[in-house]
Amino acid sequence: MTSRDQTRLRVLAGRYAESACSEPMAQRREKWRLHNRLAARTFPFHIEDNGSYFQDLMPPLECDDEAGRALEGRLLYALTAYEAIDDDSIIPDRFVVDWVTPLTSYCDDLEITRADNGRGSRLGYKTNRPVADINADMGKLRRRTIRLDRDATQRHADVAAEAFAGLLPVEIGRAGTMYSDGITNRAVHLMGMQELYLQMALDPAAVHRLLSFLAEDSMALGQWEEEQGLLTLNHDGNQGYCTGSTLYSDETACPAGDRVASTDRYGYLESQESAGISAGMFDEFVMPHLSRAADKFKLLMFGCCEPVHDFMPVLRRLHGLRKVSVTPWCDLRKLVQTCPRDVIWCRKPVPLKLCGESFSLDGLRAHLVETLEVGRDHFIEFVFRDTNLLTGDMAGRVAQTCAMIRELTGHPEGSRGTRPKL
């Protein structure tokens, strides 16, 4: 790596470390800690970008070295979030480098074609659906294999350690886990959602066979990660997964020096593709596998885009359930009746309230007030996701939104102190 690249990374690492150790960040950690352990209603919130906003605001990468560019991108992403969005997102006070673990495919015939939205995002995709008949095509599936590349991992860690020397500790560890690797999403990749639903009615035994295969595959890979000693604690902002929420917690730490087990940590599970089935079918086909995976964690967040109001009587059986994703498709009034008060609402407002062509701060405020009023007896956080149309010229509305939420909830702590006029 050139001295120019090293200087560039050192400068960014200094800004990153300063932000991680700042007073606003300390306040944010306490805000999430109290909220996540159900000790106080602090109403933390997070605004994240799925594509264009950061693309508009982030400066271009300058490093020439591949490993340097990877670290530079990660640093710039965190700094852009902190400096451009005055929300409650956390920059951890240790820098974790993930293990390099190449993974094989579970179906060599599977092809995924992605579509560019014209703004550089390729979230949209379709697959060729190689499984037309589950029983006839099970031979196309194979257990995935994973290997540990210690040399590549160490190279990444060395680059980070040099950049952060004297600033923040650098550790190697895996904050995520293959125990959380979804099964219904892979089933839909293989055969399409409509066909999966049809086969649940026409040939339930075959669907059970498919989902069991996919679940066993994930469980085996998760066990391998544990046996290899790859896991690190994920309660400090280094969480590795989750749909926008922050899992900051003081309930998941293990004794210093002990090898981290999955049961020491926060977990995450989802089944977005179950949105179109009944609670009974969800219980029959999906819950047995979710329950096995949930037992691998101490605490758990469930959900991404699927509405959970009808599933809650089933989901509440999951071990350690502490938080559920509450999307715009969720019926809040039904959720009040089905969701226990010790399960946090990770409320995801309608994205276009923030990133649509027009913006009404009063309209967004009313939208958030509805959640606060309906869920007055619950612990609530706000997570703005799917902001793909949030372009750089919308920075003003983002700042207004952050200030409005702090005022609305009565919790200004965590702000960097720059507030626009409402």
C-alpha positions in Angstrom: 0.0 0.0 0.0 1.3 3.4 -0.9 2.1 6.1 1.7 -0.7 8.2 0.1 -3.2 5.4 0.8 -2.0 5.0 4.3 -2.3 8.7 5.0 -5.8 8.8 3.5 -6.9 5.9 5.8 -5.2 7.4 8.8 -7.1 10.7 8.4 -10.5 8.9 8.0 -9.8 6.6 10.9 -9.0 9.6 13.1 -12.4 11.2 12.2 -14.1 7.8 12.8 -12.5 7.3 16.2 -13.3 10.9 17.2 -17.0 10.3 16.3 -17.1 6.9 18.1 -15.8 8.4 21.3 -17.8 11.6 21.2 -20.3 12.7 23.8 -23.3 12.5 21.4 -22.3 8.9 20.8 -22.1 8.1 24.5 -25.6 9.6 24.9 -26.9 7.5 22.0 -25.5 4.3 23.5 -27.3 5.0 26.8 -30.5 5.9 24.9 -30.5 2.5 23.1 -29.4 0.6 26.2 -32.3 1.8 28.3 -34.7 1.3 25.5 -33.5 -2.2 24.5 -33.6 -3.5 28.1 -37.1 -2.1 28.6 -35.8 0.3 31.3 -37.1 3.6 29.9 -39.0 4.8 26.9 -36.4 6.9 25.1 -37.7 6.5 21.5 -34.4 6.2 19.6 -34.5 6.5 15.9 -32.4 5.7 12.9 -32.5 6.8 9.3 -30.5 4.7 6.8 -30.0 4.8 3.1 -30.3 2.0 0.6 -28.5 3.6 -2.3 -28.7 7.1 -3.7 -28.4 9.3 -0.7 -25.0 8.2 0.4 -24.0 7.9 -3.2 -24.7 11.6 -3.6 -23.1 12.7 -0.4 -20.0 10.4 -0.1 -16.8 11.6 -1.7 -15.2 9.2 -4.2 -12.8 6.6 -3.0 -9.1 7.6 -3.3 -7.2 4.6 -2.3 -5.6 2.4 -5.0 -5.0 -0.7 -3.0 -8.0 -3.1 -3.0 -7.9 -3.8 0.7 -7.5 -0.1 1.4 -10.5 0.8 -0.7 -12.6 -1.7 1.1 -11.7 -0.1 4.5 -12.0 3.4 3.0 -15.5 2.7 1.9 -16.6 1.4 5.2 -15.1 4.4 7.0 -16.7 6.9 4.7 -20.1 5.2 5.0 -20.1 5.5 8.8 -18.8 9.1 8.7 -21.4 10.1 6.1 -24.1 8.7 8.3 -22.8 10.5 11.3 -22.1 13.9 9.7 -25.1 14.1 7.4 -27.8 12.5 9.5 -28.3 13.6 13.1 -30.2 10.5 14.2 -29.3 7.9 17.0 -27.1 5.6 14.9 -24.1 4.3 16.7 -20.4 4.1 15.6 -18.9 1.4 17.8 -15.8 2.1 19.9 -14.0 -0.9 18.6 -13.4 -1.8 14.9 -14.3 -5.4 14.0 -12.9 -7.0 10.9 -15.0 -9.9 9.7 -13.4 -13.3 8.8 -13.0 -14.1 5.2 -15.1 -17.3 4.6 -15.8 -18.1 0.9 -19.1 -20.0 0.6 -20.4 -22.2 -2.2 -23.8 -22.1 -3.7 -26.8 -24.2 -2.6 -27.9 -24.6 -6.3 -25.5 -24.3 -9.2 -28.5 -23.9 -11.6 -29.7 -20.8 -9.8 -29.3 -17.6 -11.7 -30.0 -14.1 -10.3 -30.4 -11.2 -12.7 -30.3 -7.7 -11.1 -31.8 -4.5 -12.4 -30.3 -1.1 -12.1 -32.7 1.6 -11.0 -30.9 4.3 -12.8 -29.3 5.7 -9.7 -26.7 3.0 -9.2 -28.8 0.7 -7.0 -29.3 -2.9 -8.0 -31.6 -4.1 -5.2 -34.3 -5.3 -7.7 -33.8 -8.8 -9.1 -35.3 -11.9 -10.6 -34.3 -15.5 -10.6 -34.6 -18.3 -13.2 -36.5 -20.5 -10.7 -34.6 -23.7 -11.3 -36.9 -25.8 -9.1 -40.1 -26.6 -11.0 -41.0 -29.7 -9.0 -39.6 -30.0 -5.5 -39.4 -33.8 -5.4 -38.0 -34.2 -8.9 -35.5 -31.3 -8.5 -34.2 -31.8 -5.0 -31.1 -33.3 -6.7 -30.2 -29.8 -7.9 -29.6 -28.7 -4.3 -26.5 -29.3 -2.3 -25.3 -28.4 1.2 -23.1 -25.3 1.1 -19.5 -25.6 2.1 -17.5 -22.9 3.8 -13.8 -22.4 4.4 -11.8 -20.0 6.5 -9.2 -17.9 4.8 -7.0 -16.8 7.6 -4.4 -15.2 5.5 -6.9 -12.9 3.7 -8.5 -12.1 7.0 -5.2 -11.1 8.5 -4.3 -8.9 5.6 -7.6 -7.0 6.1 -7.0 -6.7 9.8 -3.4 -5.4 9.3 -4.7 -2.6 7.1 -7.3 -1.6 9.7 -4.8 -2.0 12.6 -2.3 0.4 11.0 -5.0 2.9 10.2 -6.4 2.8 13.8 -3.1 2.5 15.7 -3.5 4.5 18.9 -7.1 5.4 18.1 -9.4 2.4 18.5 -8.9 -1.3 19.1 -9.1 -3.5 16.0 -10.4 -7.1 16.4 -11.2 -10.0 14.1 -14.6 -11.5 14.7 -18.0 -12.3 13.1 -20.9 -10.2 14.4 -23.4 -11.9 12.1 -24.1 -15.6 11.9 -25.4 -18.2 9.4 -28.0 -19.2 11.9 -29.8 -16.1 10.7 -29.6 -17.0 7.0 -33.2 -17.0 5.8 -34.9 -20.1 4.5 -38.1 -18.7 2.8 -36.1 -16.2 0.7 -34.0 -19.0 -0.7 -37.1 -21.1 -1.3 -38.6 -18.2 -3.3 -35.3 -17.8 -5.2 -35.6 -21.4 -6.2 -39.3 -21.6 -7.3 -41.0 -18.3 -7.0 -43.4 -17.1 -4.3 -46.6 -18.0 -6.1 -45.4 -21.6 -6.7 -44.2 -21.9 -3.1 -47.6 -20.8 -1.8 -49.4 -23.2 -4.1 -47.3 -26.2 -3.1 -48.0 -25.5 0.5 -51.6 -26.4 -0.3 -51.0 -29.0 -3.0 -48.0 -30.9 -1.7 -47.2 -29.8 1.9 -44.8 -32.7 2.5 -42.6 -31.6 -0.4 -42.5 -28.0 1.0 -41.6 -29.3 4.4 -38.8 -31.3 2.8 -37.5 -28.2 1.0 -37.6 -25.9 3.9 -36.1 -28.5 6.2 -33.2 -29.0 3.8 -32.5 -25.2 3.7 -32.8 -24.8 7.4 -30.5 -27.7 8.2 -28.0 -26.1 5.8 -28.0 -22.8 7.7 -27.8 -24.5 11.1 -24.8 -26.6 10.0 -23.0 -23.5 8.8 -23.8 -21.6 12.0 -22.5 -24.5 14.1 -19.3 -24.5 12.0 -18.8 -20.8 12.8 -19.1 -21.4 16.5 -16.8 -24.4 16.4 -14.2 -22.4 14.6 -14.4 -19.7 17.3 -15.3 -17.0 14.8 -18.0 -15.2 16.8 -17.7 -11.9 18.5 -20.2 -10.1 20.7 -22.6 -8.0 18.7 -24.2 -5.8 21.4 -22.2 -2.6 20.8 -23.1 -1.6 17.3 -21.1 -4.3 15.6 -24.2 -6.4 14.9 -23.7 -7.8 11.5 -27.4 -8.0 10.6 -30.8 -6.6 11.4 -33.1 -4.5 9.4 -32.1 -1.0 10.5 -32.5 -1.3 14.2 -29.7 -1.0 16.8 -29.3 -4.0 19.1 -27.1 -2.1 21.6 -27.4 -3.9 24.9 -25.8 -4.6 28.3 -27.7 -7.9 28.6 -25.6 -10.1 26.2 -22.0 -9.7 27.4 -20.1 -12.9 28.4 -17.2 -13.1 30.8 -13.9 -11.6 29.5 -11.6 -14.2 28.0 -14.3 -16.7 27.3 -15.0 -17.9 23.8 -18.2 -16.2 22.5 -21.1 -18.6 21.9 -24.1 -17.7 19.8 -26.2 -18.0 22.9 -24.3 -15.0 24.4 -25.5 -12.8 21.6 -28.4 -10.9 20.0 -30.0 -12.8 17.1 -32.1 -11.8 14.1 -34.6 -13.9 12.1 -37.1 -13.0 9.4 -39.4 -14.5 6.8 -40.5 -11.7 4.5 -41.8 -14.2 2.0 -44.4 -15.4 4.5 -46.4 -12.1 4.1 -49.1 -13.8 2.0 -49.8 -16.9 4.1 -52.1 -17.3 7.1 -50.8 -17.5 10.7 -51.7 -21.2 10.7 -49.6 -22.0 7.6 -46.8 -19.8 9.0 -46.9 -21.9 12.2 -46.9 -25.1 10.3 -44.2 -24.5 7.7 -41.9 -21.8 9.1 -42.1 -21.7 12.9 -40.4 -25.1 13.5 -37.3 -23.8 11.8 -37.4 -20.3 13.3 -37.8 -21.9 16.8 -34.7 -24.0 16.4 -32.7 -21.0 15.2 -34.1 -18.7 18.0 -32.8 -21.2 20.6 -29.3 -20.3 19.4 -29.6 -16.7 20.7 -30.0 -15.0 24.1 -32.2 -12.2 22.7 -33.9 -11.9 19.3 -35.3 -9.4 16.9 -37.8 -10.8 14.3 -38.9 -9.3 11.0 -38.1 -7.3 8.0 -41.0 -6.3 5.6 -43.6 -8.9 6.7 -46.6 -7.6 8.7 -46.5 -9.2 12.1 -49.9 -8.4 13.6 -51.5 -11.8 12.7 -48.3 -13.7 13.4 -47.7 -12.4 16.9 -49.6 -15.1 18.8 -47.2 -17.5 17.1 -44.1 -15.4 17.2 -44.3 -14.8 21.0 -43.3 -18.5 21.4 -39.8 -17.7 20.0 -37.1 -17.9 22.7 -35.8 -14.5 23.7 -38.1 -12.4 21.5 -37.4 -8.8 22.4 -38.2 -6.8 19.2 -40.3 -7.0 16.1 -40.3 -5.1 12.9 -43.5 -3.1 12.5 -43.8 -2.1 8.8 -46.3 0.2 7.0 -48.3 -3.0 6.1 -48.8 -3.8 9.8 -52.2 -3.1 11.4 -51.2 -1.2 14.5 -54.5 -1.6 16.2 -54.4 -5.4 15.8 -50.8 -5.4 16.9 -51.8 -3.7 20.2 -54.0 -6.7 20.9 -51.5 -9.4 19.9 -48.1 -8.0 20.9 -46.9 -8.3 24.6 -45.7 -5.0 26.1 -42.2 -6.5 26.6 -41.7 -6.8 22.9 -40.4 -3.6 21.3 -41.9 -2.1 18.2 -39.3 -1.3 15.6 -41.6 1.0 13.7 -40.7 1.6 10.0 -42.7 4.7 8.8 -43.9 4.9 5.2 -40.6 5.8 3.3 -42.2 8.2 0.9 -43.2 10.4 3.8 -39.5 11.3 3.9 -38.2 10.6 0.4 -41.1 11.3 -1.9 -41.1 14.1 -4.5 -42.9 16.4 -2.0 -42.3 16.7 1.7 -44.6 17.7 4.5 -43.0 17.9 7.9 -46.4 18.2 9.5 -47.7 15.2 7.6 -44.7 13.1 8.7 -45.2 14.3 12.3 -48.8 13.2 12.2 -47.8 9.8 10.8 -45.4 9.3 13.7 -47.9 10.6 16.3 -50.4 7.9 15.2 -47.9 5.2 16.1 -47.1 6.9 19.4 -50.7 7.2 20.3 -51.8 3.7 19.3 -48.7 2.1 20.9 -48.7 4.3 23.9 -48.1 1.4 26.3 -45.3 -0.1 24.2 -41.6 0.6 23.7 -41.2 2.2 20.3 -38.3 3.1 18.1 -38.4 4.5 14.6 -36.3 3.1 11.7 -36.5 4.8 8.3 -35.6 2.3 5.6 -36.2 1.9 1.9 -35.1 5.5 1.3 -33.9 4.7 -2.2 -35.1 8.0 -3.6 -33.5 10.1 -0.9 -31.1 12.2 -2.9 -28.4 14.6 -1.7 -30.6 17.7 -2.3 -33.0 16.3 0.4 -30.4 16.9 3.2 -32.5 19.7 4.6 -35.6 17.5 5.1 -33.5 14.9 6.8 -32.2 17.4 9.3 -35.7 18.8 9.9 -37.0 15.2 10.5 -34.3 14.4 13.0 -35.0 17.6 15.0 -38.7 17.0 14.8 -38.5 13.5 16.2 -36.3 14.6 19.1 -38.8 17.4 19.9 -41.8 15.1 19.5 -40.5 12.4 21.8 -38.9 14.8 24.3 -35.6 13.0 23.9 -33.0 15.4 22.4 -30.0 13.4 23.8 -27.7 12.1 21.2 -27.9 15.1 18.9 -24.7 16.6 17.5 -26.3 20.0 18.4 -27.0 21.3 14.9 -30.7 21.8 14.7 -32.6 23.6 11.9 -35.6 25.9 12.4 -38.8 23.9 12.2 
